[in-house]
Amino acid sequence: MRREQRRRLGAFMLLLLGVFFVRRFNLSEFFPFKMWSRGVGLQAVESMFKLEEKPFRIIGGSMHYFRVPRDYWRDRMLKMKACGLNTLTTYVAWNLHEPARGKFDFSGNMDIEAFLKIAADVGLWVIMRPGPYICAEWDLGGLPSWLLRDKNMQLRTTYKGFTEATDRFFDKLIPKLAHYQYQKGGPIIAVQVENEYGSYAKDPNYLEYVKTALLKRGIVELLMTSDNKDGLSSGSLEGVLATINFQKLEPVLFLYLDTIQSKMPKMVMEYWTGWFDHWGSDHHVFDADMVVKTIQNILKTGASINLYMFHGGTNFGFMNGALHFNEYKADVTSYDYDAPLTEAGDYTSKYFKLRDLFSKFIEEPLPIPPSTMTKGSYGMVEFKQCVSLWDIIQNIEEPFKTVEPVSMENLPVNDGNGQSYGYTVYETVIFGGGQFHSQGHIQDRAQVFVSNQLVGSIDYNNLELNIAEVPGYRKLRILVENCGRVNYGPKQNTQRKGIVGDVLLRNSPLRNFKIYSLDMKKSFIESLQVAQWNDVPDEPMGPAFFRGTLRVGFIPLDTFLKLEGWEKGAVFVNGKNLGRYWNIGPQGTLYLPGTWLHPGENEIIIFEQHRAGRILQSMDVPLLGKTLYVD
């Protein structure tokens, strides 16, 4: 009897010791109790998915960790779960994780492992879309700009320079993701091979290369591809489940998918719940009732679905993408997308109508949606101080001197990685005046100054301007803005920015430049503290920096900044780049997360390229522009 008691006591002590070790060393972070027992992962078995050998339908939604402040990840995921979603999909932004060749960042908002842990804790499965290319209306489709330093670079192919760089990135990224796969106790149930490659299809061996790169680094879950109808045939791959993207359900779509792969489960990887906006266009809206009706019809076919986007977020900083087919069109800062959750994570009628729909396809009652986060209206911010770009440019850093112009990617800055984003100033000396012609070599938009006086602007549509004839030598400065690299289409290999070839004055190429890199990173904005700030004149003009103070209460709240009277530029809050504004719209406010603020005084610096205002307004509602309903 005593022996039995001792055995029970020993077993109890071992249990206590085990609990102590798990808690003391936080082992549950690596092996959550609810995920210890795992068998077969997600399978595509004839006409249905199976998870643990049981029928499973994916009801997913897209949210990108890099577009949402880390402090808000859990809130957004809980709202996804409460809507009836069981799966989250996200891209991986290579250009944020490896901003310079060989220098990786998986911290802060780039901590993708923390993102996956929260998803697991909330109870969402995950479909990872690691690229290397992601599109996503993101600068260069997520590819780092330093790839373009290679003049022969062929992106998204088996070109050696591209695959070597991809391999180095995947060596860092994929082992992190592999640890969180379903069969290892994590939330990842599937991984996508590249993204919409059928619409690009430059190299028949490329998709196989990406697939192999994933497998040999430990990916064991179901692999998928994702394409629109026209790209399916070129974007599919043997042994990989093909999925389809669309906004309108047409009978031919699933029938065509059957011709690519018969007797396989059908999945809409991207059902577009709205659309993105370009500067100078309207704000795109997709009718909520039409969305719900289409999704209902998709579900009735037995297909799985992922809503792109469920929560769009923001293109903070200079990270927006662009399109360039017949015309160059840069994307706005907001990635609201008219999604079920707004840019700021608030509910919409689309959200509640979808929740009602999904509840009919789910046996268990849905969780109660979390409370909406209160927004702040902090009133007016007055700008009383300014400093001209021309007054500080000499103190930024030594300019690069060159006979011929050099693109920003090829500048000898940032430890040999070139300049990725922002502005670049090209300075030279001219004699007299005459016709200035860019020859299409200015990418994307420039202001031309002679003796610090604005002559005019150059872009893809306006290639020339006249410089007044004045005897003698004068300083010519060309301030070039990288407005965002193309993220989709055939022009991805030509996305070098700045001045990318000869520009002419009186039909002769300009020579002997001093080039200043203005990437406007946080360190650059902080360096403005030592600048000689002046009072704002009666008619403030750019290019210049303007400084003001936003005062908030004890608990900082999300707010929206309205820049009425300002023309074009970027806003920095406490040193962080909030994003671009432009008075041509449609976007009329910039979303400022409360997590970027602190109680009391918050510094706001605006870089204005043209005519400046004197105030901005903090509001509790966004202004996204004139509405255009998507047909």
VMD Tcl script that draws the C-alpha trace (Angstrom):
set ca {
  {0.00 0.00 0.00}
  {2.79 2.38 0.94}
  {4.62 1.48 -2.28}
  {1.50 2.43 -4.30}
  {1.21 5.73 -2.44}
  {4.88 6.50 -3.10}
  {4.40 5.71 -6.80}
  {1.38 8.03 -7.02}
  {3.21 10.76 -5.13}
  {6.20 10.41 -7.47}
  {3.96 10.64 -10.54}
  {2.28 13.72 -9.09}
  {5.65 15.38 -8.41}
  {6.79 14.62 -11.97}
  {3.59 16.23 -13.27}
  {4.19 19.33 -11.15}
  {7.80 19.46 -12.34}
  {6.65 19.21 -15.97}
  {4.16 22.04 -15.49}
  {6.91 24.12 -13.83}
  {9.31 23.64 -16.75}
  {6.63 24.46 -19.35}
  {5.69 27.65 -17.49}
  {9.22 28.61 -16.40}
  {10.73 28.23 -19.86}
  {7.57 29.15 -21.78}
  {7.63 25.89 -23.75}
  {3.97 26.38 -24.63}
  {5.17 29.05 -27.03}
  {6.76 26.29 -29.05}
  {4.43 23.37 -28.31}
  {0.91 24.63 -27.48}
  {-1.01 21.98 -25.52}
  {-3.91 22.04 -27.96}
  {-1.54 21.31 -30.84}
  {0.58 18.52 -29.43}
  {-1.39 15.72 -31.09}
  {-1.31 16.01 -34.87}
  {-1.62 13.55 -37.69}
  {-2.41 14.13 -41.34}
  {-2.54 17.73 -42.51}
  {-4.74 19.36 -45.13}
  {-5.31 17.06 -48.11}
  {-6.93 17.60 -51.49}
  {-8.92 14.37 -51.85}
  {-11.04 14.21 -55.00}
  {-13.74 16.87 -54.66}
  {-13.08 17.99 -51.09}
  {-10.44 19.06 -48.63}
  {-9.78 16.85 -45.64}
  {-8.08 17.77 -42.39}
  {-7.26 14.87 -40.07}
  {-9.18 12.68 -42.55}
  {-12.37 14.70 -41.95}
  {-14.11 16.91 -44.55}
  {-12.95 20.52 -44.23}
  {-13.99 23.71 -46.01}
  {-11.67 26.71 -45.98}
  {-13.46 29.97 -45.20}
  {-10.57 32.37 -45.17}
  {-9.65 36.01 -45.29}
  {-6.51 37.95 -46.17}
  {-4.73 40.27 -43.77}
  {-1.10 41.29 -44.18}
  {0.94 41.65 -40.99}
  {3.10 44.33 -42.63}
  {0.08 46.58 -43.30}
  {-1.34 46.43 -39.76}
  {0.37 47.69 -36.57}
  {1.53 44.75 -34.47}
  {-0.50 45.92 -31.48}
  {-3.66 45.41 -33.55}
  {-3.00 41.94 -34.96}
  {-4.99 40.13 -32.28}
  {-7.95 42.50 -32.53}
  {-8.22 41.98 -36.29}
  {-7.89 38.20 -35.99}
  {-10.58 38.02 -33.30}
  {-12.87 39.96 -35.63}
  {-12.11 37.49 -38.41}
  {-12.94 34.58 -36.12}
  {-16.18 36.26 -34.98}
  {-17.25 36.67 -38.62}
  {-17.07 32.92 -39.16}
  {-13.65 32.59 -40.79}
  {-11.48 29.59 -39.94}
  {-8.39 30.53 -41.96}
  {-6.13 33.56 -42.39}
  {-3.94 34.12 -45.45}
  {-0.97 36.43 -45.62}
  {1.80 37.34 -48.01}
  {5.43 37.78 -46.95}
  {7.08 41.08 -47.93}
  {10.67 40.23 -48.86}
  {11.62 43.89 -49.33}
  {10.82 44.61 -45.66}
  {12.52 41.50 -44.28}
  {15.73 42.05 -46.27}
  {15.95 45.82 -46.90}
  {19.67 45.45 -47.63}
  {21.33 42.40 -49.11}
  {22.14 39.94 -46.32}
  {20.64 42.10 -43.55}
  {17.43 40.50 -42.30}
  {14.71 41.87 -40.06}
  {12.17 39.64 -38.30}
  {11.55 41.97 -35.37}
  {8.71 44.30 -34.38}
  {6.10 44.52 -37.09}
  {8.17 42.05 -39.12}
  {7.98 39.35 -36.42}
  {6.10 36.83 -38.52}
  {6.49 34.12 -35.88}
  {4.63 36.27 -33.36}
  {1.92 36.78 -35.98}
  {1.56 33.02 -36.44}
  {1.45 32.42 -32.69}
  {-1.43 34.87 -32.33}
  {-3.29 33.19 -35.19}
  {-2.89 29.82 -33.46}
  {-4.00 31.26 -30.14}
  {-7.10 32.84 -31.70}
  {-7.91 29.57 -33.46}
  {-7.26 30.46 -37.10}
  {-5.52 28.20 -39.58}
  {-3.04 29.92 -41.89}
  {-2.26 29.74 -45.60}
  {1.18 31.22 -46.16}
  {2.03 33.00 -49.40}
  {5.81 33.54 -49.13}
  {6.47 34.59 -52.72}
  {9.18 35.48 -53.44}
  {6.90 37.73 -55.55}
  {3.55 38.70 -54.00}
  {2.01 41.50 -56.17}
  {-0.26 42.85 -53.36}
  {-0.23 46.43 -54.72}
  {3.12 46.62 -52.88}
  {6.32 48.20 -54.18}
  {7.87 45.91 -56.84}
  {5.48 43.16 -55.75}
  {7.46 42.68 -52.54}
  {10.83 42.18 -54.25}
  {13.76 44.22 -52.83}
  {14.93 47.07 -55.03}
  {18.60 46.17 -54.60}
  {18.00 43.28 -57.01}
  {17.85 45.93 -59.75}
  {21.48 46.93 -59.17}
  {22.24 44.02 -61.49}
  {21.78 45.55 -64.97}
  {20.95 42.12 -66.40}
  {18.47 41.16 -63.67}
  {15.51 39.05 -64.78}
  {13.03 39.00 -61.93}
  {10.82 35.96 -61.38}
  {12.94 33.65 -63.53}
  {15.71 31.13 -62.97}
  {18.27 33.82 -63.78}
  {21.19 33.05 -61.47}
  {21.26 36.45 -59.77}
  {17.59 36.15 -58.86}
  {17.61 32.53 -57.66}
  {20.75 33.06 -55.55}
  {19.11 36.01 -53.80}
  {15.86 34.07 -53.36}
  {17.74 31.09 -51.93}
  {19.45 33.28 -49.32}
  {16.13 34.80 -48.29}
  {14.36 31.45 -48.17}
  {17.23 30.05 -46.08}
  {16.25 32.58 -43.40}
  {12.47 32.65 -43.89}
  {11.29 29.11 -44.63}
  {12.76 27.40 -41.53}
  {10.86 29.94 -39.42}
  {7.62 29.11 -41.23}
  {8.28 25.35 -41.28}
  {8.28 25.31 -37.48}
  {4.64 26.48 -37.52}
  {3.27 23.93 -39.97}
  {0.23 21.87 -39.03}
  {2.12 18.60 -38.80}
  {4.53 20.21 -36.35}
  {1.78 21.55 -34.13}
  {1.35 24.96 -35.79}
  {-1.45 26.73 -37.67}
  {-0.05 26.60 -41.24}
  {-2.15 24.18 -43.31}
  {-1.01 25.19 -46.82}
  {1.70 27.15 -48.61}
  {1.39 28.94 -51.92}
  {4.03 28.61 -54.66}
  {4.83 32.13 -55.97}
  {1.81 34.23 -56.95}
  {-0.21 34.62 -60.16}
  {2.76 33.44 -62.23}
  {0.55 32.46 -65.14}
  {0.02 36.16 -65.87}
  {3.80 36.62 -66.16}
  {5.14 33.24 -67.32}
  {8.61 34.33 -68.46}
  {10.35 31.06 -67.58}
  {8.82 27.55 -67.81}
  {11.26 26.25 -65.20}
  {10.68 28.94 -62.60}
  {7.66 27.55 -60.73}
  {9.35 24.18 -60.36}
  {12.36 25.99 -58.90}
  {10.18 27.76 -56.29}
  {8.38 24.52 -55.43}
  {11.68 22.70 -54.91}
  {13.06 25.61 -52.86}
  {10.12 25.27 -50.46}
  {10.23 21.49 -50.20}
  {13.93 21.15 -49.56}
  {13.72 23.69 -46.72}
  {11.13 21.66 -44.87}
  {7.70 22.59 -46.20}
  {5.49 19.49 -45.87}
  {1.97 20.92 -46.04}
  {-0.29 21.15 -49.10}
  {1.10 23.33 -51.88}
  {-1.10 25.64 -53.97}
  {-0.84 28.06 -56.87}
  {-3.08 31.08 -57.44}
  {-4.08 32.62 -60.78}
  {-6.91 34.35 -62.58}
  {-8.64 32.43 -65.38}
  {-6.25 33.61 -68.11}
  {-3.21 32.59 -66.09}
  {-4.34 29.15 -64.93}
  {-2.86 27.10 -67.76}
  {0.60 28.73 -67.50}
  {0.56 29.06 -63.72}
  {-0.31 25.52 -62.67}
  {2.21 22.91 -61.63}
  {2.16 19.13 -61.29}
  {1.65 18.02 -57.70}
  {0.39 21.45 -56.67}
  {-3.28 22.36 -56.23}
  {-4.38 25.12 -58.62}
  {-6.74 27.76 -57.22}
  {-8.51 30.62 -58.98}
  {-8.98 34.38 -58.42}
  {-12.00 36.46 -59.46}
  {-14.68 38.93 -58.40}
  {-17.61 37.71 -60.45}
  {-18.68 34.08 -60.47}
  {-19.19 32.87 -64.01}
  {-20.16 29.22 -64.77}
  {-17.15 28.84 -67.05}
  {-14.63 29.54 -64.26}
  {-14.97 26.32 -62.28}
  {-15.46 24.34 -65.48}
  {-12.19 25.70 -66.79}
  {-10.49 24.89 -63.49}
  {-11.66 21.28 -63.98}
  {-9.81 21.15 -67.30}
  {-6.59 22.08 -65.49}
  {-7.05 19.51 -62.71}
  {-9.96 17.09 -62.61}
  {-11.52 15.60 -59.48}
  {-9.86 18.04 -57.10}
  {-11.39 20.40 -54.53}
  {-12.16 23.86 -55.83}
  {-10.89 26.94 -54.08}
  {-11.15 30.64 -54.80}
  {-7.84 31.87 -53.39}
  {-8.76 35.49 -54.04}
  {-12.37 36.53 -54.07}
  {-11.97 40.30 -54.40}
  {-14.24 41.96 -51.83}
  {-13.48 45.43 -53.21}
  {-10.63 47.06 -55.09}
  {-7.63 49.35 -54.65}
  {-7.34 53.03 -55.59}
  {-4.91 55.06 -57.70}
  {-4.03 58.71 -57.25}
  {-6.29 60.82 -59.46}
  {-9.05 58.19 -59.64}
  {-12.13 57.53 -57.49}
  {-12.48 55.37 -54.40}
  {-13.62 51.92 -55.52}
  {-16.56 50.31 -53.74}
  {-18.13 46.89 -54.36}
  {-21.79 46.56 -53.33}
  {-22.14 44.55 -50.09}
  {-25.26 42.68 -51.20}
  {-23.59 41.68 -54.45}
  {-20.55 40.44 -52.52}
  {-22.67 38.34 -50.18}
  {-24.73 36.90 -53.04}
  {-21.62 35.87 -54.98}
  {-19.98 34.30 -51.93}
  {-23.18 32.42 -51.16}
  {-23.24 31.02 -54.69}
  {-19.59 29.98 -54.38}
  {-20.26 28.18 -51.12}
  {-23.29 26.42 -52.60}
  {-21.00 24.78 -55.15}
  {-19.06 23.21 -52.28}
  {-15.96 25.31 -53.00}
  {-13.65 26.83 -50.41}
  {-12.98 30.56 -50.44}
  {-10.55 33.21 -49.27}
  {-11.69 36.83 -49.11}
  {-9.09 39.20 -50.54}
  {-9.05 41.45 -48.65}
  {-10.82 40.85 -45.34}
  {-8.80 43.65 -43.75}
  {-6.64 45.74 -46.06}
  {-4.70 48.05 -43.76}
  {-2.29 50.72 -44.95}
  {0.64 51.21 -47.34}
  {2.66 53.01 -44.67}
  {5.71 54.94 -45.78}
  {6.66 54.75 -49.46}
  {5.62 51.11 -49.92}
  {2.67 51.50 -52.30}
  {2.85 49.80 -55.66}
  {1.78 50.98 -59.12}
  {0.51 49.78 -62.47}
  {1.96 50.78 -65.83}
  {0.28 49.47 -68.92}
  {-0.85 52.32 -71.16}
  {-0.43 54.81 -68.32}
  {1.54 54.91 -65.07}
  {-0.80 54.86 -62.05}
  {0.54 54.89 -58.49}
  {-1.53 53.42 -55.66}
  {-2.71 55.59 -52.77}
  {-1.52 55.20 -49.18}
  {-4.77 53.68 -47.92}
  {-5.35 50.00 -48.64}
  {-8.89 50.10 -47.28}
  {-9.98 48.05 -50.33}
  {-13.65 48.44 -49.32}
  {-13.01 45.27 -47.30}
  {-15.32 43.89 -44.55}
  {-13.04 45.54 -41.98}
  {-12.02 49.12 -42.77}
  {-8.46 50.38 -42.99}
  {-8.70 51.18 -39.25}
  {-10.21 47.78 -38.39}
  {-13.81 48.96 -37.98}
  {-16.88 46.93 -38.91}
  {-18.86 47.57 -42.09}
  {-22.27 46.43 -43.30}
  {-20.35 43.99 -45.48}
  {-18.87 42.40 -42.34}
  {-22.23 41.79 -40.63}
  {-23.91 40.52 -43.79}
  {-21.06 38.05 -44.28}
  {-21.25 37.01 -40.65}
  {-24.93 36.23 -41.09}
  {-24.15 34.22 -44.23}
  {-21.28 32.22 -42.73}
  {-23.31 31.38 -39.62}
  {-25.59 29.32 -41.88}
  {-22.67 27.17 -43.02}
  {-21.14 26.67 -39.58}
  {-22.64 24.34 -36.97}
  {-21.23 26.03 -33.87}
  {-22.40 29.49 -32.73}
  {-20.02 32.30 -33.71}
  {-18.08 34.27 -31.08}
  {-19.36 37.72 -30.16}
  {-17.52 40.37 -32.24}
  {-15.02 42.42 -30.21}
  {-15.87 46.02 -29.38}
  {-15.02 48.71 -31.89}
  {-11.92 50.75 -31.06}
  {-12.78 54.37 -30.27}
  {-11.34 56.98 -32.65}
  {-9.95 60.35 -31.59}
  {-10.53 63.83 -32.93}
  {-7.67 65.96 -31.63}
  {-8.54 69.15 -33.47}
  {-6.25 71.45 -35.38}
  {-2.46 71.30 -35.64}
  {-0.82 74.57 -36.62}
  {2.52 74.61 -38.41}
  {4.65 77.55 -37.37}
  {8.13 76.34 -38.32}
  {9.68 75.32 -41.62}
  {13.02 74.70 -43.27}
  {13.70 74.64 -47.00}
  {15.13 71.51 -48.55}
  {17.75 73.69 -50.22}
  {18.90 75.03 -46.80}
  {19.65 71.56 -45.43}
  {20.68 69.57 -48.49}
  {24.36 70.41 -48.11}
  {24.33 69.00 -44.57}
  {22.64 65.69 -45.38}
  {25.71 63.82 -46.57}
  {28.38 64.07 -49.20}
  {26.74 63.95 -52.64}
  {27.77 61.35 -55.15}
  {29.62 62.97 -58.04}
  {29.25 61.45 -61.48}
  {29.56 62.51 -65.10}
  {26.34 60.78 -66.19}
  {23.11 60.40 -64.20}
  {22.71 57.26 -62.07}
  {19.45 55.66 -60.94}
  {18.67 55.68 -57.22}
  {19.12 51.89 -57.00}
  {22.68 52.21 -58.29}
  {23.80 55.01 -56.00}
  {26.73 54.05 -53.72}
  {24.67 54.49 -50.52}
  {23.27 52.24 -47.78}
  {26.35 50.01 -47.67}
  {26.31 49.36 -51.39}
  {22.59 48.57 -51.61}
  {21.54 51.77 -53.34}
  {18.51 53.88 -52.48}
  {15.17 52.06 -52.32}
  {12.52 54.72 -51.73}
  {11.88 58.43 -51.42}
  {13.42 61.28 -53.41}
  {16.68 61.99 -55.19}
  {18.14 65.37 -56.14}
  {20.26 65.67 -59.29}
  {22.29 68.88 -59.37}
  {24.40 70.31 -62.19}
  {25.40 73.66 -63.69}
  {23.96 74.95 -66.96}
  {24.76 77.90 -69.15}
  {21.82 79.86 -70.54}
  {18.51 78.13 -71.08}
  {16.47 76.36 -73.74}
  {14.32 73.28 -74.13}
  {14.71 70.63 -71.41}
  {13.66 67.11 -72.44}
  {13.57 64.02 -70.20}
  {13.39 61.49 -73.07}
  {11.25 59.42 -70.71}
  {14.27 58.85 -68.47}
  {12.80 60.48 -65.35}
  {10.98 57.95 -63.18}
  {8.51 58.78 -61.87}
  {7.91 62.49 -61.32}
  {10.22 65.48 -61.02}
  {10.32 69.19 -60.27}
  {12.93 71.21 -62.16}
  {14.54 74.19 -60.42}
  {16.96 76.79 -61.74}
  {18.66 78.91 -59.09}
  {16.16 77.42 -56.61}
  {13.21 78.76 -58.62}
  {10.65 76.24 -59.88}
  {10.54 75.99 -63.67}
  {8.00 73.17 -63.95}
  {7.27 69.47 -63.49}
  {8.11 66.38 -65.52}
  {6.34 63.01 -65.53}
  {5.44 60.23 -67.97}
  {3.01 62.49 -69.84}
  {4.97 65.74 -69.71}
  {8.46 65.12 -71.02}
  {9.70 68.64 -71.70}
  {9.67 72.22 -70.49}
  {11.33 75.49 -71.40}
  {14.07 77.05 -69.28}
  {14.26 80.79 -69.79}
  {17.38 82.09 -71.51}
  {19.56 84.02 -69.07}
  {23.21 84.78 -69.80}
  {25.64 83.08 -67.47}
  {25.96 79.94 -65.40}
  {23.18 78.77 -63.09}
  {22.51 75.82 -60.80}
  {19.98 73.29 -62.11}
  {18.35 70.94 -59.63}
  {15.98 68.10 -60.48}
  {14.02 66.72 -57.52}
  {12.82 63.25 -58.54}
  {10.18 61.29 -56.63}
  {9.94 57.51 -56.74}
  {6.13 57.31 -56.66}
  {6.05 53.51 -56.32}
  {7.38 50.62 -58.38}
  {5.13 48.55 -60.61}
  {3.85 45.48 -58.77}
  {2.05 43.70 -61.63}
  {2.62 43.31 -65.34}
  {5.51 42.97 -67.76}
  {7.50 46.08 -66.70}
  {8.89 44.80 -63.42}
  {12.45 44.55 -64.75}
  {12.47 48.24 -65.71}
  {11.57 49.71 -62.32}
  {14.76 51.63 -61.62}
  {13.92 55.09 -60.34}
  {15.37 58.58 -60.46}
  {17.08 59.60 -63.70}
  {17.75 56.36 -65.57}
  {19.33 57.76 -68.77}
  {20.34 60.97 -70.46}
  {18.22 64.10 -70.11}
  {18.74 66.89 -72.62}
  {19.10 70.65 -72.64}
  {19.11 72.14 -76.14}
  {19.38 68.57 -77.45}
  {22.64 67.95 -75.57}
  {22.93 65.48 -72.65}
  {23.47 67.10 -69.26}
  {26.66 66.04 -67.52}
  {28.62 66.38 -64.26}
  {26.02 65.74 -61.58}
  {26.02 65.90 -57.82}
  {23.39 63.42 -56.60}
  {21.77 63.62 -53.15}
  {19.93 60.62 -51.74}
  {16.78 61.58 -49.78}
  {15.36 58.24 -48.64}
  {13.77 59.99 -45.63}
  {14.33 57.13 -43.21}
  {13.69 57.73 -39.52}
  {17.34 58.69 -38.94}
  {17.03 61.38 -41.63}
  {13.87 62.85 -40.05}
  {15.53 62.82 -36.63}
  {18.53 64.68 -38.08}
  {16.23 67.60 -38.87}
  {16.18 68.41 -35.14}
  {19.47 70.26 -35.54}
  {18.33 72.18 -38.62}
  {17.80 75.94 -38.48}
  {14.00 76.12 -38.42}
  {12.37 79.41 -39.44}
  {8.94 80.98 -39.08}
  {6.49 79.92 -41.78}
  {6.13 82.74 -44.36}
  {2.81 84.16 -45.53}
  {2.86 82.04 -48.69}
  {4.76 78.87 -47.75}
  {6.21 76.95 -50.67}
  {8.11 73.72 -51.05}
  {10.17 71.78 -51.31}
  {10.36 72.22 -47.56}
  {9.73 70.59 -44.21}
  {7.07 71.95 -41.87}
  {6.85 71.15 -38.15}
  {3.89 71.10 -35.78}
  {2.70 69.40 -32.59}
  {-0.27 67.07 -32.13}
  {-1.43 66.94 -28.50}
  {-3.28 63.84 -27.34}
  {-4.76 62.64 -24.06}
  {-3.69 59.98 -21.60}
  {-4.85 57.13 -23.85}
  {-3.83 57.75 -27.49}
  {-6.54 56.83 -30.00}
  {-6.52 56.16 -33.72}
  {-7.20 59.29 -35.73}
  {-7.24 60.55 -39.32}
  {-5.21 63.52 -40.57}
  {-6.81 65.85 -43.09}
  {-4.29 67.98 -45.01}
  {-6.50 70.68 -46.42}
  {-4.52 73.32 -48.29}
  {-1.50 71.09 -48.80}
  {-0.64 69.82 -52.27}
  {1.71 66.81 -52.39}
  {4.19 65.18 -50.06}
  {4.58 62.87 -47.08}
  {3.77 63.01 -43.36}
  {6.04 61.85 -40.53}
  {4.73 61.29 -36.98}
  {7.29 60.92 -34.20}
  {9.83 60.06 -36.88}
  {7.71 57.37 -38.57}
  {6.65 57.72 -42.19}
  {2.85 57.70 -42.22}
  {2.64 57.85 -46.03}
  {1.98 60.07 -49.02}
  {-0.77 62.60 -49.60}
  {-1.80 64.35 -52.84}
  {-4.60 66.81 -53.34}
  {-5.72 65.18 -56.61}
  {-7.34 62.49 -54.43}
  {-9.23 60.36 -53.99}
  {-7.77 59.88 -50.51}
  {-8.43 62.91 -48.32}
  {-7.10 61.74 -44.93}
  {-4.20 59.65 -43.66}
  {-4.86 56.96 -41.06}
  {-2.75 57.48 -37.93}
  {-2.78 54.49 -35.54}
  {-3.03 55.37 -31.87}
  {-0.18 52.94 -31.21}
  {2.13 55.37 -33.05}
  {1.26 58.13 -30.58}
  {2.13 58.77 -26.95}
  {0.34 60.89 -24.33}
  {1.10 64.57 -24.58}
  {3.02 66.15 -27.45}
  {3.67 64.31 -30.72}
  {5.85 65.79 -33.43}
  {4.47 65.98 -36.95}
  {6.76 66.86 -39.84}
  {5.37 67.33 -43.33}
  {7.51 67.30 -46.43}
  {5.63 69.42 -48.97}
  {6.84 69.49 -52.56}
  {4.70 72.38 -53.84}
  {2.38 74.78 -52.01}
  {1.98 74.23 -48.29}
  {-0.98 74.73 -46.02}
  {-0.74 76.11 -42.52}
  {-2.78 73.57 -40.55}
  {-3.95 69.97 -40.55}
  {-7.04 68.58 -38.89}
  {-7.22 65.46 -36.71}
  {-10.58 63.75 -37.32}
  {-12.36 60.64 -36.04}
  {-13.63 59.59 -39.48}
  {-11.73 58.95 -42.74}
  {-12.23 60.66 -46.08}
  {-11.45 58.16 -48.82}
  {-12.83 60.18 -51.72}
  {-15.55 60.18 -54.33}
  {-17.09 56.73 -54.66}
  {-16.97 54.65 -57.83}
  {-19.00 51.43 -57.67}
  {-17.24 48.45 -59.22}
  {-19.42 46.75 -61.85}
}
mol new
graphics top color blue
foreach p $ca { graphics top sphere $p radius 0.5 }
foreach p [lrange $ca 0 end-1] q [lrange $ca 1 end] { graphics top cylinder $p $q radius 0.2 }
display resetview
